[in-house]
Amino acid sequence: MLSRGAAGWRALRWAGGRPPARGLRVSRRAWTAMPSWVIDRYGSNEVLRFTRDMMFPIIHFPNEVIIRVHAASLNPIDLSMRSGYGATALNMKRDPLKLKTEETEFPLTLGRDVSGVVMECGLSVSYFKPGDEVWAAIPPWKQGTLSEFVVASGNEVSFKPKCLSHTEAAALPYVGLTAWSALNQVGGLNQSNCSGKRVLILGASGGVGTFAVQLVKAWGAHVTAVCSHDASTLVKKLGADDVIDYKSGNLEEQLKMLPLFDFILDNVGGSTEKWALDLLKKWSGATYVTLVTPFLINMDKLGVADGMLQSGVTVGSKTLKHLLKGVHYRWAFFMASGPSLDEIAELVDSGKIQPVIDEVFSFSEVPKAFLKLEGGHARGKTVINVISRQ
């Protein structure tokens, strides 16, 4: 049985809290094909290819489930992976023992978010059964969700919020778990310690930013959000107390005029790291967390071993440097987690978090959706309806 913690146990739907007995389930044969959007090489948008002959996913491990994809969504990582970003590290994760005779990840399906219905379950999966409506964020080393079906580990999956359609639900898992990782798992914020804290979110109008604004506001924080002027109405509607237009003047000087912060979430990176930590309260446990790191870039350039070493040296030296100045410096990454999605689902169903969708495309319009995302300045998520009428 998968251990899902207190949040997971609430999802058990069987009388007496015990799952029904399961017979042997055999996944569909490997030769069964399905429609998918894939890439056969890295590059720009022309590498996207539609096929009806993608291999149907197979349950290889007893804790896996096969999900019929009703809706998916795109994230900046999909653009990056389309161009080959992180290929060195991801290929190592896909085949750590070098067991494959052909060293290729292609054809590769992109897409990380999924909202859909469970079709098959491995023998050790006790939380879900065929027919359950679920959502998940699939790790980037696995085949993605721009397909009719996708396989996921049971501990990556959660019951879909009851109040959301599949289209709405597909907008949240990847950005929600990325923000949750940065704020909760790495930053240490939660409902019991966030009340009254001053939180600054840089890049507040994107997918992660709009989720983070709602999450820390639900936890009782005072939120200062940085975005462009045309996104200010949206960000205020999501709960931000103060909204700063980064185009209206020198951002650093504008923020220095405000009281110091207890926590900073940086979705922007670049030059902001040079001055943002000076906005934190010194010697008070204040923390800066960035989602823009050179971890995968280092491995692409230097190889796995040297890249990991370089990343370790970089984050270690920066952590020590800023600790001596009285503040905490952290890197954060997306982490797939069904239990965390359980908690997010509770916040959604209670009305404290809502999806922010920029535009919805049909499954035949995937290349167009990528171009939309590539254009930047999205206000929320780009969603793909794999099954129409969501």
Secondary structure as UniProt FT lines:
FT   HELIX           5..9
FT   TURN            10..11
FT   HELIX           15..17
FT   TURN            30..31
FT   STRAND          33..39
FT   HELIX           45..47
FT   STRAND          48..55
FT   TURN            62..63
FT   STRAND          64..74
FT   HELIX           76..82
FT   TURN            83..86
FT   HELIX           87..94
FT   TURN            96..97
FT   STRAND          108..109
FT   STRAND          113..121
FT   TURN            123..124
FT   TURN            130..131
FT   STRAND          133..137
FT   TURN            140..141
FT   STRAND          149..153
FT   HELIX           154..156
FT   STRAND          157..159
FT   TURN            162..163
FT   HELIX           166..169
FT   TURN            170..171
FT   HELIX           173..180
FT   HELIX           181..186
FT   TURN            191..193
FT   TURN            195..196
FT   STRAND          198..202
FT   TURN            204..205
FT   HELIX           207..218
FT   TURN            219..220
FT   STRAND          222..227
FT   HELIX           229..231
FT   HELIX           232..237
FT   TURN            238..239
FT   STRAND          242..245
FT   TURN            246..247
FT   HELIX           251..256
FT   STRAND          263..266
FT   TURN            270..271
FT   HELIX           272..276
FT   HELIX           277..279
FT   TURN            282..285
FT   STRAND          287..290
FT   HELIX           295..302
FT   HELIX           304..323
FT   TURN            324..326
FT   STRAND          328..331
FT   HELIX           338..349
FT   TURN            350..351
FT   STRAND          357..362
FT   HELIX           363..365
FT   HELIX           366..374
FT   STRAND          381..385
//
